[in-house]
Amino acid sequence: MPELPEVESTVRYLQERIEGLSIEGATVLWARSIANDKAKAFPRQVSGSSIESVFRRGKFVGMKLKAP
């Protein structure tokens, strides 16, 4: 598990580089990484969305997406 300063550094790095960009496609490599049983639909749902913000919640990195 990463330490909190490493997670914060990662979030700041991503904020500078990917906020405002659009998602062209996605691949789910581990279905259990998706919160529900919709792993097959997830790539289709996020494709075309733009990344509004990157944030940290505890030791997790999250992204707020804006639908196309």
Backbone as CSV, one residue per row, in Angstrom:
resi,resn,N_x,N_y,N_z,CA_x,CA_y,CA_z,C_x,C_y,C_z
1,MET,0.847,-1.172,0.000,0.000,0.000,0.000,0.896,1.240,0.000
2,PRO,0.631,2.197,-0.882,1.473,3.395,-0.936,1.265,4.282,0.287
3,GLU,2.250,5.082,0.573,2.143,6.049,1.660,1.369,7.266,1.165
4,LEU,0.746,7.987,2.066,-0.088,9.126,1.706,0.636,10.195,0.888
5,PRO,1.878,10.581,1.228,2.558,11.587,0.393,2.762,11.124,-1.059
6,GLU,2.978,9.831,-1.263,3.135,9.302,-2.622,1.827,9.414,-3.400
7,VAL,0.705,9.163,-2.729,-0.593,9.266,-3.372,-0.869,10.722,-3.737
8,GLU,-0.582,11.641,-2.827,-0.795,13.061,-3.094,0.075,13.530,-4.255
9,SER,1.306,13.073,-4.322,2.191,13.426,-5.442,1.627,12.904,-6.759
10,THR,1.094,11.697,-6.747,0.502,11.111,-7.946,-0.712,11.917,-8.398
11,VAL,-1.560,12.319,-7.461,-2.743,13.109,-7.794,-2.328,14.435,-8.428
12,ARG,-1.363,15.118,-7.844,-0.906,16.403,-8.388,-0.314,16.225,-9.786
13,TYR,0.428,15.153,-9.977,1.005,14.853,-11.291,-0.106,14.675,-12.329
14,LEU,-1.118,13.882,-11.981,-2.217,13.617,-12.901,-3.060,14.867,-13.150
15,GLN,-3.267,15.687,-12.119,-4.048,16.911,-12.285,-3.444,17.798,-13.362
16,GLU,-2.145,17.918,-13.352,-1.455,18.775,-14.324,-1.540,18.225,-15.748
17,ARG,-1.655,16.923,-15.883,-1.517,16.303,-17.191,-2.805,15.811,-17.834
18,ILE,-3.809,15.422,-17.032,-4.976,14.799,-17.675,-6.304,15.511,-17.440
19,GLU,-6.368,16.460,-16.502,-7.636,17.165,-16.304,-8.011,17.904,-17.576
20,GLY,-9.257,17.765,-17.992,-9.744,18.407,-19.205,-9.640,17.545,-20.454
21,LEU,-8.922,16.454,-20.379,-8.795,15.571,-21.537,-9.986,14.622,-21.620
22,SER,-10.192,14.035,-22.792,-11.283,13.084,-23.002,-10.762,11.657,-22.979
23,ILE,-11.602,10.751,-22.555,-11.272,9.326,-22.527,-11.678,8.729,-23.867
24,GLU,-10.732,8.159,-24.575,-11.009,7.563,-25.886,-11.488,6.128,-25.773
25,GLY,-11.047,5.420,-24.762,-11.431,4.030,-24.579,-10.932,3.524,-23.243
26,ALA,-11.424,2.389,-22.830,-11.028,1.802,-21.547,-11.046,0.288,-21.651
27,THR,-10.249,-0.344,-20.823,-10.213,-1.795,-20.727,-10.273,-2.175,-19.259
28,VAL,-11.148,-3.092,-18.905,-11.239,-3.592,-17.533,-10.464,-4.897,-17.488
29,LEU,-9.341,-4.888,-16.785,-8.513,-6.090,-16.690,-8.943,-6.998,-15.545
30,TRP,-9.578,-6.422,-14.527,-10.019,-7.199,-13.367,-11.429,-6.747,-13.035
31,ALA,-12.425,-7.558,-13.330,-13.837,-7.185,-13.188,-14.181,-6.733,-11.773
32,ARG,-13.516,-7.247,-10.767,-13.823,-6.873,-9.388,-13.357,-5.461,-9.045
33,SER,-12.619,-4.819,-9.957,-12.204,-3.438,-9.706,-13.344,-2.450,-9.962
34,ILE,-14.413,-2.912,-10.590,-15.598,-2.093,-10.824,-16.572,-2.362,-9.689
35,ALA,-17.174,-1.301,-9.144,-17.990,-1.406,-7.933,-19.227,-2.305,-8.076
36,ASN,-19.724,-2.494,-9.271,-20.907,-3.334,-9.438,-20.619,-4.422,-10.475
37,ASP,-21.641,-5.097,-10.916,-21.468,-6.194,-11.876,-21.511,-5.721,-13.325
38,LYS,-21.190,-4.485,-13.582,-21.299,-3.905,-14.917,-19.938,-3.731,-15.587
39,ALA,-18.992,-4.595,-15.313,-17.634,-4.463,-15.857,-17.624,-4.477,-17.385
40,LYS,-18.519,-5.241,-18.003,-18.539,-5.300,-19.472,-19.026,-3.986,-20.071
41,ALA,-19.946,-3.298,-19.395,-20.507,-2.049,-19.906,-19.640,-0.840,-19.562
42,PHE,-18.751,-0.972,-18.591,-17.960,0.167,-18.115,-17.172,0.878,-19.216
43,PRO,-16.425,0.176,-20.063,-15.670,0.883,-21.109,-16.557,1.724,-22.017
44,ARG,-17.707,1.219,-22.355,-18.639,1.949,-23.211,-19.195,3.177,-22.484
45,GLN,-19.423,3.055,-21.184,-19.992,4.147,-20.407,-19.011,5.310,-20.240
46,VAL,-17.725,5.029,-20.105,-16.760,6.108,-19.863,-16.146,6.662,-21.141
47,SER,-16.223,5.943,-22.235,-15.651,6.423,-23.498,-16.327,7.722,-23.919
48,GLY,-15.523,8.707,-24.258,-16.028,10.002,-24.678,-16.206,10.985,-23.535
49,SER,-16.125,10.508,-22.298,-16.244,11.399,-21.143,-14.984,12.236,-21.003
50,SER,-15.124,13.413,-20.413,-13.940,14.224,-20.135,-13.641,14.162,-18.645
51,ILE,-12.385,14.303,-18.293,-11.939,14.233,-16.903,-12.038,15.639,-16.322
52,GLU,-13.022,15.857,-15.436,-13.209,17.166,-14.826,-12.172,17.422,-13.744
53,SER,-11.917,16.416,-12.917,-10.944,16.604,-11.839,-10.382,15.268,-11.390
54,VAL,-9.189,15.340,-10.825,-8.528,14.189,-10.216,-8.390,14.529,-8.739
55,PHE,-8.740,13.584,-7.878,-8.721,13.862,-6.449,-8.234,12.638,-5.677
56,ARG,-7.963,12.869,-4.410,-7.527,11.795,-3.511,-8.577,11.625,-2.432
57,ARG,-8.917,10.379,-2.131,-9.757,10.047,-0.992,-9.016,8.985,-0.210
58,GLY,-8.400,9.413,0.875,-7.543,8.519,1.625,-6.352,8.134,0.766
59,LYS,-6.146,6.850,0.584,-5.039,6.384,-0.255,-5.505,5.963,-1.644
60,PHE,-6.695,6.434,-2.043,-7.223,6.112,-3.359,-7.239,7.352,-4.244
61,VAL,-6.981,7.151,-5.531,-7.044,8.228,-6.514,-8.382,8.087,-7.236
62,GLY,-9.115,9.191,-7.339,-10.400,9.178,-8.019,-10.435,10.218,-9.121
63,MET,-11.394,10.083,-10.015,-11.569,11.044,-11.102,-13.051,11.351,-11.235
64,LYS,-13.359,12.630,-11.354,-14.730,13.051,-11.639,-14.839,13.215,-13.145
65,LEU,-15.795,12.515,-13.732,-15.972,12.532,-15.188,-17.215,13.325,-15.570
66,LYS,-17.150,13.924,-16.745,-18.304,14.631,-17.315,-18.720,13.867,-18.552
67,ALA,-19.971,13.451,-18.581,-20.491,12.673,-19.718,-20.431,13.495,-21.005
68,PRO,-20.276,12.806,-22.124,-20.189,13.523,-23.418,-21.484,14.227,-23.789
